[in-house]
């Protein structure tokens, strides 16, 4: 299970999450940052530092934000 960045990050991109990620799983996805689920070690360091509460553990992504699970995953699958 990985963490997921959701829509509140759009336009915010504060980058605190990037700085605290111990495995460099968070990357610039254009309008938002995104988390590579294949690299994320589920440590949770990113979640409490997000100033807009955009980061959730995958199982706890709110229903209205569920599409962001695929957006994060697909960004990295299509990047290679």
Secondary structure, 3 states (H helix, E strand, C coil): CCEEECHHHCCCCCCHHHHHCCCCCEEECCCCEEECCCCCCCCCCCHHHCCCCCEEEHHHCCHHHCHHHHHHHHHHHHHC
